[in-house]
Amino acid sequence: MDFDAQFGVVIHQDFIPRHADDTYAKIFGYESAQDILALKSILELIDPESQDIAAHTYYALMSGIEKPQVRSYINRNRLGEVMNVLSIEHIVEWQGRPALQITIVNLTRSQQLEQSLQQSEYRYRELLNGSVQGVLIHQHFTPLFCNQALATMLGYPNPQSIMALPSVLDFVDPAYRARREETLEKLFSHKTKPYPVEIKCLHHSGKPVWVKLLESIIDWNGRPAIQVTMTDITESYLLKEKFEQQIHLDYLTKTLNRRGITQAGKALLLDNTLQHKQLYCVLMGLDELKQINHLFGHEIGDKTLIHFAQQCQSKLADADLLGRWSGDEFIAIIQASSHNIARNIAESIRHSMDNMDLIEPETGKHLRFSASVGVSHWQENDTFDKLILRADSALEQARSQITHQLVMV
């Protein structure tokens, strides 16, 4: 029962009022209980279509055919306005004779509020359905509402397809699910405030969809729920990713540039799942690049660099890193299970220059090139800079030798 509703009491015998309180009078638009007691019959307060039912009910109650209960009636106030009321019945004694006590609960305002709430909810749903953004409402990841924009964004035919999912986490990329659960817990415990985040979702076809989302707590049918607003940022994300890749790539050789290899190398050292003891840094330098540029021009020098980068890449595994460290130097971070394997990889890179097929423009002769290589092995508590520094020292030693051009430390 709505305890905010108005309720008043009247006692009557054959509908002749014997007692009423002021609240009862005011429910029906009168000033005081005296106005009710002045009525010839309180049937005047009941809608004409319900008066016969009320009279039948009264005599059934007073004769014991029916037992007192709670009933619903449509009444009219003094101005003729329709009211929805609950009538709670009790048989009492009044001046030695049985009488009927009625407690009236005015539900008109409550029903109006409920109607207004339903209309507001309807308008709210329509607003969400008409939104160009994807909107999702869930309780502990069980979907409660989804608009068409979100269904379209994720490749589902209609909102009902998403509503049928056991959990909205089903379309969140697995790498982001634990974070969403953690965020939900913090939102409900007020340990964090809503803020926009970018996450990776899964399109119904399986392809990735990048979205920017904002989560907030709302009331949904009297219970707290999470409203998620989503914007598809896949296109801008891919452009951003492409730009990020470009600023980390060497424009000539298409390998990582110094910034790119440094960032990737440091990230590799932070990877706790990696066997760091198997990491080696291979620093390679083309011995005659300056002379080639001077004698044959930068076009031949550029072709030499491109060829060398391609040869390096062909000798490395997919998990290895390759980048251009400086003008004539390249760096590789490789994973090898032993020193001998690491040395063999480095040697194969160095000897790849033996098969360089470039022609001297003026004489038509094949050009010969050589490369020097320095290799360092990861040591306990190594930083990326320390690993590079030892490889650089080994490269300098290799370049200072005439016959032996690979040094491993």
N, C-alpha and C positions, 0 to 999 in steps of 0.2 A: 504494500500500500504506500502511496505517496503521502508522507507526513507533512509535506508542504501544502497539501490541499486544505481547503476550509471544511470544518465539520461543526454541525450544530445539532441540538436535541429538541424534539417535540414529543409530547404525550397527548394522545387523543382517544376519545371514545366515540365510535361511529363517525369518525372524522371531525368531531367537534373538538377544537383545541382546548386542552385543560392546562397545559404547561408548555412553555417554549423559552429558549434562551436567546439573548440578543444576537449571537452569531447566526443562529438559525434564521432569525428575522432578516439580518443583513445579507445572507446568502440569496434571499428572494427579493432583495431590493427595498426592504422596509427599514424604518429607523430603529425600532426596538421590539422586544417581545410582546409588548402591549398591542402592537399593530396586528400581530398574528392571532392573539387571543380575541381580538375584535372580529375576526373572520367567522362567518357562519359555518364554513366547512373548509378544511385544508385540501379538499379535492380541487379547489380552485387553483391550487399551486401545481397540480399535475396536468400534463398535456391531455387535452380532451380525448385523444385516441387511446390513452393509457388509463383513463379513469375507471372504466368497467373492470379492467384487470386488477387495479388497485382495490376496488370494492370487493371483488371476488376473493382476493388474497386475504383481505381483512377478516371476512367472515369465516374463511377456512382456518385461519390462525386462531380466532377466538373460539371456534367450536372444536378445536383440537384435531381437525382433519390434516392440517399441515403443521410442521414445526417451524419456529422462527429461524430465519436464515438471512443471508446477504443477497440482495437483489439489485438489479440495475434498472433505473427508470430514466425517462426523459421528462423533465419538469420545465416549467416556465417561470421566470421571475416577474416582478411587478410590471416590468416594461414589455413583457411578452417575449423576451429573449430566451431561446432554448438553452437548457442546461443539462449536462449529463451528470447523474448523481448515483451514488451507491446508497442503498437503504439497508441499514443493519437493524434487525427486528428483535425486540424483547417484550415478553408479556410481563406486565407489572400490575400492581394494585394501586388504584387511585380513589381515595375516599370510600373504601370498602367495596369497590367494584373493579373488575378487571379492565385494564386499558392496554393500549399498544404504545410502547415507547419506540420511537424511530430516531436513530442517529443517522443524520444525512451527511455524506461526504461529497463535497462538490469537486468533481473531476474535470470540470470544463476547462479550467486554466491548465491543468496537467495535460489534458488531451491536446489543447492548443499548442502547448510547448512541445509535446511529442510530435504533433503535426509539423510544427515549425522546424523541429530538429530533423525530421524525415525529409522535409523540403530542402533544408540546408545541406543534408548529406547527399541528396539527389543532385543539387546544384554543384556540390563539391566534386561528386563523381563525374558529372558532365564536364566540369572544368578540367579535371585530370584527364578525362578521355580526349578532350579537345586540345590538350597540350602538345606542342611539337617536341617536347622533351619526353623521354621515357620515364614513367612513374610506376613505382612498385611499392606495395605496402605488405609487410610480413611481420609475423610474430615468431621469434626464434627461428627464422628462415623458412617458416611455413607460409606460402603465399596466401594473401588475403585479397589483394587487388592488383591488377596490372592493366595499363592502358594499351591501346593498339600501337602507339608509337614505340613502346618498349618491345612489344612482340615483333614488330617489323625490324627494329634495330638488331635483334638477336636472331632473325630469320625464322621465327615461328609464325604459323598462319594466322593465329588469333590469340587474344589474351587467355582464352580458356586452355590453350595448350601449355601455357606457363603455369596457370592455376592448377593444372593437373600434376605438376612436378612435386615430388615429395619434399624437396628443398630447393630454394633459390640458389643455393651454393652449387647446384648441378651445372649452372651455366657460368660459374666463376672459374677461371683457370686454377688448377690445383695449387700452384705456387702462391696464390693470394688468399686461399680459403682460411688458413689459420689466422691470418691478420684480420680478416673480416670478423671472425668469431671473437677475437681479442677486443676489437673496437666496439662490438656490440655490448660486450660485458662492461667495458669502461663507460659507454654511453648510459647504460641503465644504472650504474653505480655513481654517475655524475663525476667520474674521474677525468673525463675529457669533454670538450665541447665539440659540436659538429664543425667539421672543416672539410673542404673539397679535397678529394684524392683521385689519383689516376690508377686504374687497375686494368688488368687484362681479363676479358671475358671470352667465352667460346660461342661462336655463331652455331646455329643448329646444324650447319653443314660441316662444322669442325674447324673452320678457319678462325683466326684470332680477331677479336673486336676490342679495341681500346676505348674505354669510356672514362669520363670524368663524372664522379658521383658525389652527392652530398646526402648524408644521412641525418635524420632528426627524429626525435620521439614525438608521437602524436597520440591522441586518444582515438581508439577505433572500437565502436560499440561498447564503450565503457571500460575498455582495457588498453593498457599501453601497447603501442606497436611502433615499428620503425618504418618511416617513409623514406624511400630512396628516390632521388631525382637523378636521372642519367642523361648525359650528353655524349653522343658518338664523336670521338676525337681521333678515330682510326687514321683518317687521311692526314690530318695535321701531325699525328704522332709518327707516321711513316716518313713524312717529309722531314720532321725533326730528326728522326733516326738516321735518315739518309744524310742529312746535313752533318750530324754528329760523326757519321762514318767518314764523310769527306774531309772534315777538319782533322781527322786522325789518320788520313791516308797520304802517302807521298804521291804527288801529282804525276810523277814520271813513271815510277815502277809499280804503282798501285799496291805496294806493301804498306804496312803501318809506318807512319812517320815517327820522329823521336818522341813526340808527346803521346802518340797512340801506343807505342811499344812500352813506354814507361808506365802508362796507366794500366795496360793489360798485364804487364809483368808484376806490378805491385799487387794487383787483384789476385793474381795466381799465387803469390806467396801468402796471401791471407786465406786461401782456400784450405779449410781444415780437413777436407776429404782427400787431399793430395798427399802422396808420398814425397815429401820435399827432398829426401835423400836421393831421389832419382832425377833431380833438376840439374841441368847444365846450361851454362851460358856460352854461346859460340859467337865470337866477334870476328868478323871477316873483313879484310881490306883488299881492294884491288890495287896492285902494286904500281901499275903504270898509267893510272887514269889521267894524271896531270899531263904526262908526256903525250898520251893519245890525243887529248884535247888540243895540245899545242901543235902537234904534227899533222893531225888529220881533221881537226875541227870538232866542235861540240856535238855535231850530229852523230859521228862515229862513237864519241864518248857516251852519248845518251843510249845508243844501241847496245853498247857494252854493258852499261848498268842494267838495262832492261833484261838482256839475256842472262846476266848473272843472277838477277832476282828470280827469274823463271827457273833457272837451274837449281837455286837454293830451295825454292818452294817444292820442286819435284822430289827432293831428297828428304823432305820433312813429313811428319805425320800430321793428320788433321788437328790434333790437340796441341801441336807445337806452334810457337809464335815466331813471326818473321817481320823485321822492320828495317828501314833505312836509318842508320844511326847518325851519319854525317854524309858529306859529299861522296866519299869513296868507300865508306864502311857500312856494313850490314850487320845486324845482330839477330840471333835466333835463340829462343829459350826452348830447350828440348827436354823431353823426358826419356831417360834411358836407364835400363836396369843395371848397367855396369859401365865402368870406365872404358872398357874395350869397345862396347857398342857406341858410346858417345864419340870416341875417337874415330871409329870407322865412319860415322855419319859426317863428322867434320872433314875427314879426309876425302870422302866422296864429293863433298861440296867444293873443296879446294881443287880437286882434279877435274871437276866439270868444266873448268876454264880451258882444259886441254882440247876440248872439242868445239871451241868457239869458232864459228864459221862467219868471220867478217873479212871483207876484201878491202885491201888498201886501194883507195880511189885512183891514185896516179899510176901505180905499178901493176895493180891487179893481183898482187900476192896476198896470201892468207895472213891475217894478223895473228900474232901469238900473244897470249896474256897469262898472267899468273896472279894468284891470290895468297895472302898470308892469313893464318887463322890462329886465334888465341882462345883457349877453352878454360873455363873455371867451373868448379863443382860446388853446389850449395853446401854451406857449412852451418852448424848450429848457430841460431840467432842472427843469421845473415839478413841484411836488408837488401833491397834491390840494388841500391847504389854500391854496396860493398861487393856484391856479386859481379857487377859491371866493372868495377875498378880492378878486380883481379883479372878478369878477362882482358881488359885493356892493357894491363901490364904484360900479360902473356903474349898479346898481339905485338906489342913493341919488341919483345924478345924475338918473336918469329921473324919480324921484318928486319931485324939486325943481323940475321943469319943468312948466309948465301945459299946453302944447300938444304937446310931443314927449315920449312916454312909453316910448321904447326907446333905450337907449344901448349901444353896442358898443365894447369896448376890445380 
